[in-house]
Amino acid sequence: MRKQILTIIIILMAALSLASCSAGERADPVYDAPDRNTAIMSPTDATGLVTVKNTADGAVYLQFGALKLLPGFFQYEGFPRAMASMTILPGMAGEFYRCTLDWIEPLDEGVFSATALSAPAGDGLEIVLNSGYTCVEDGYLSIHYLTWWGEHPQHHDFTLFAPDPSNPFILELRQDSHSDAQDVYSDGLVCFDINGLPDTAGETITIQLNWTKPNGTKGTAYFGFKTRE
């Protein structure tokens, strides 16, 4: 899975837009979800993160930013967030566009808790902030990261939690590499369903993400978050 993601990312990074930043009154940028164009006038090729959902009558559709896409001949396999390459077709059927899928690849899912956890101390990693894959969108925090892997890699586990329950919008990310070797420094993707945070009542609030880098220093980033409707 990690090697497939690495290959796809190398090919597609040039096509991704940077996550937009809004500094507001804070000196640090706030990394918002990428904008999606809703005016589809002709077939549009798109690659990015989607949420796999079901309509009220059970049909599978893809949430791509503000767009709702109906893919043809797609077998849902139980994963919520995925990286997809697709062609969005013009013309709407109600609130949906139709699309064809070239491929779809599920993201690894990390463990999220809105309360404090007794998580492992954690191994260092770096978050790629200027990546369209690092964003909070549709109630999910998706992270494009860099870390050390063995030549024959172990599975890495990721935990996201709120160390201080009195401020649940300050989150800490930890990685447990299970003593994986440090042969290759390369990237991967992981997502967390953070919709269990306190309801934002339709407003976008700022969450703070903290993590430990490979050199032992601390990293911090800020993201806009709105409860998934």
C-alpha positions as CSV (number, residue, x, y, z in Angstrom):
1,M,0.0,0.0,0.0
2,R,2.7,2.5,1.0
3,K,4.8,1.8,-2.2
4,Q,1.7,2.2,-4.4
5,I,0.9,5.5,-2.7
6,L,4.5,6.7,-3.1
7,T,4.4,5.9,-6.9
8,I,1.1,7.7,-7.4
9,I,2.2,10.7,-5.4
10,I,5.4,11.1,-7.4
11,I,3.5,11.1,-10.6
12,L,0.6,13.4,-9.5
13,M,2.2,15.9,-7.1
14,A,2.8,18.3,-10.0
15,A,-0.9,18.3,-10.8
16,L,-2.1,19.1,-7.2
17,S,-2.8,22.6,-6.1
18,L,-1.3,23.8,-2.8
19,A,-3.7,23.9,0.1
20,S,-4.9,27.5,0.4
21,C,-3.8,29.5,3.5
22,S,-5.6,32.1,5.5
23,A,-3.5,33.7,8.1
24,G,-6.2,35.9,9.7
25,E,-4.9,37.4,12.9
26,R,-2.6,34.4,13.6
27,A,1.0,34.6,12.5
28,D,0.9,30.9,11.4
29,P,-1.0,29.9,8.3
30,V,-4.3,27.9,8.5
31,Y,-4.3,25.1,6.0
32,D,-7.8,24.9,4.5
33,A,-9.2,22.2,2.2
34,P,-8.6,22.8,-1.5
35,D,-11.4,24.5,-3.4
36,R,-13.3,22.5,-6.0
37,N,-14.8,24.0,-9.1
38,T,-18.5,23.3,-9.3
39,A,-19.0,24.6,-12.8
40,I,-18.4,21.5,-15.0
41,M,-18.8,22.7,-18.6
42,S,-16.9,19.9,-20.3
43,P,-15.3,16.5,-19.2
44,T,-12.8,17.4,-16.5
45,D,-10.0,15.1,-15.4
46,A,-9.4,15.3,-11.6
47,T,-7.2,13.6,-9.1
48,G,-7.6,14.1,-5.4
49,L,-9.1,12.8,-2.2
50,V,-12.7,11.7,-2.0
51,T,-15.1,10.4,0.7
52,V,-17.0,7.3,-0.3
53,K,-20.7,7.7,0.8
54,N,-24.2,6.3,0.2
55,T,-27.3,8.0,-0.9
56,A,-30.6,7.5,1.0
57,D,-31.5,4.7,-1.4
58,G,-28.1,3.0,-1.0
59,A,-26.3,4.1,-4.2
60,V,-22.6,4.8,-3.8
61,Y,-21.3,8.3,-4.5
62,L,-18.0,10.2,-4.1
63,Q,-17.8,13.5,-2.1
64,F,-15.1,15.6,-3.9
65,G,-15.0,18.9,-2.0
66,A,-18.4,20.4,-2.7
67,L,-19.1,18.0,-5.6
68,K,-21.2,14.9,-5.4
69,L,-20.1,12.4,-8.0
70,L,-21.9,9.2,-9.2
71,P,-19.3,6.7,-10.5
72,G,-20.2,4.0,-12.8
73,F,-19.5,0.3,-12.1
74,F,-17.8,1.0,-8.7
75,Q,-17.8,-1.7,-6.0
76,Y,-17.8,-0.1,-2.5
77,E,-15.4,-2.1,-0.2
78,G,-16.0,-0.3,3.1
79,F,-13.3,2.4,3.0
80,P,-14.4,6.0,3.7
81,R,-11.5,8.1,2.3
82,A,-9.6,7.4,-0.9
83,M,-7.3,8.9,-3.5
84,A,-9.0,8.8,-6.9
85,S,-8.3,9.6,-10.5
86,M,-11.5,10.3,-12.4
87,T,-13.2,12.2,-15.2
88,I,-16.1,14.4,-14.1
89,L,-18.8,14.6,-16.8
90,P,-20.9,17.7,-17.6
91,G,-24.5,17.9,-16.8
92,M,-26.2,17.2,-13.4
93,A,-28.8,14.6,-12.3
94,G,-30.3,16.5,-9.4
95,E,-27.4,17.3,-7.0
96,F,-25.0,14.8,-8.6
97,Y,-22.5,14.9,-11.4
98,R,-21.5,11.6,-13.1
99,C,-17.9,10.5,-13.3
100,T,-15.8,7.7,-14.6
101,L,-13.0,6.3,-12.4
102,D,-9.5,5.5,-13.7
103,W,-8.5,4.1,-10.3
104,I,-9.3,4.5,-6.7
105,E,-7.0,3.7,-3.8
106,P,-8.1,3.6,-0.1
107,L,-6.2,5.6,2.5
108,D,-4.8,4.0,5.6
109,E,-7.0,4.9,8.6
110,G,-5.5,6.0,11.9
111,V,-7.1,5.9,15.3
112,F,-8.7,9.1,16.6
113,S,-9.9,9.9,20.1
114,A,-11.4,13.2,21.2
115,T,-10.1,12.4,24.7
116,A,-6.6,11.8,26.1
117,L,-5.1,8.4,25.3
118,S,-2.2,6.4,26.7
119,A,-0.6,6.4,23.3
120,P,3.0,5.2,22.6
121,A,5.6,7.9,22.9
122,G,5.9,7.9,19.1
123,D,8.5,7.9,16.4
124,G,9.3,11.0,14.5
125,L,7.7,11.9,11.2
126,E,7.4,15.0,9.0
127,I,4.1,16.3,7.7
128,V,4.1,17.7,4.1
129,L,2.1,20.8,4.7
130,N,2.3,22.2,1.1
131,S,0.5,19.2,-0.3
132,G,-3.1,19.0,-1.5
133,Y,-3.3,15.7,0.3
134,T,-2.8,17.3,3.7
135,C,-6.1,18.9,4.6
136,V,-9.2,18.8,6.7
137,E,-12.2,18.1,4.5
138,D,-15.6,16.6,5.0
139,G,-14.9,15.9,8.7
140,Y,-11.6,14.0,7.9
141,L,-8.0,15.0,8.6
142,S,-5.9,13.6,5.8
143,I,-2.1,13.7,6.2
144,H,0.7,13.3,3.7
145,Y,3.8,12.5,5.7
146,L,7.4,11.5,5.5
147,T,9.0,8.9,7.7
148,W,11.6,6.1,7.8
149,W,10.7,2.7,6.4
150,G,12.6,-0.6,6.3
151,E,13.5,-2.3,3.1
152,H,10.8,-4.8,4.0
153,P,8.6,-2.3,5.9
154,Q,6.6,-3.0,9.0
155,H,3.0,-1.7,9.3
156,H,3.1,1.7,11.0
157,D,0.2,2.7,13.3
158,F,-0.9,6.3,13.7
159,T,-2.9,7.7,16.7
160,L,-4.5,11.2,16.9
161,F,-5.9,12.4,20.2
162,A,-6.6,15.5,22.4
163,P,-4.1,15.5,25.3
164,D,-6.1,18.1,27.2
165,P,-9.8,17.3,27.2
166,S,-10.5,20.9,28.2
167,N,-9.3,22.0,24.8
168,P,-10.3,19.2,22.3
169,F,-9.3,21.3,19.3
170,I,-5.6,20.9,20.2
171,L,-4.6,17.5,18.8
172,E,-1.4,15.4,18.9
173,L,-0.3,13.0,16.2
174,R,1.9,10.0,17.1
175,Q,3.4,7.3,15.0
176,D,4.3,3.8,16.1
177,S,6.7,2.3,13.6
178,H,7.0,-1.0,15.5
179,S,10.8,-0.7,15.4
180,D,10.8,-0.6,11.6
181,A,14.3,-0.3,10.1
182,Q,15.5,3.1,8.8
183,D,16.4,2.1,5.3
184,V,14.3,4.5,3.2
185,Y,12.9,8.0,4.0
186,S,9.7,8.2,2.0
187,D,6.1,9.2,2.2
188,G,2.6,7.8,2.8
189,L,-0.9,8.9,3.5
190,V,-3.2,8.4,6.5
191,C,-6.6,9.8,7.4
192,F,-8.6,10.3,10.6
193,D,-12.3,10.7,11.0
194,I,-12.3,13.7,13.4
195,N,-16.0,14.4,13.2
196,G,-16.3,13.3,16.8
197,L,-14.9,16.7,17.9
198,P,-17.5,19.1,19.4
199,D,-20.0,20.2,16.9
200,T,-19.0,23.5,15.3
201,A,-22.7,24.4,14.5
202,G,-21.9,25.2,10.8
203,E,-18.9,27.4,11.7
204,T,-15.3,26.8,10.6
205,I,-13.0,26.8,13.6
206,T,-9.3,26.4,13.9
207,I,-7.7,23.2,15.2
208,Q,-4.1,22.9,16.2
209,L,-2.1,19.8,15.2
210,N,1.2,18.9,17.1
211,W,3.7,16.2,16.2
212,T,7.3,15.2,16.8
213,K,9.7,15.4,13.8
214,P,12.4,12.8,13.1
215,N,15.1,15.1,14.6
216,G,13.1,15.3,17.9
217,T,11.8,18.9,17.4
218,K,8.1,19.7,17.6
219,G,6.0,20.6,14.6
220,T,2.7,22.6,14.8
221,A,0.1,23.4,12.1
222,Y,-3.4,24.9,12.0
223,F,-6.4,23.7,10.0
224,G,-9.9,24.9,9.4
225,F,-12.5,22.4,10.6
226,K,-16.3,22.3,10.2
227,T,-18.4,19.4,11.5
228,R,-19.5,17.1,8.7
229,E,-23.2,17.5,7.8
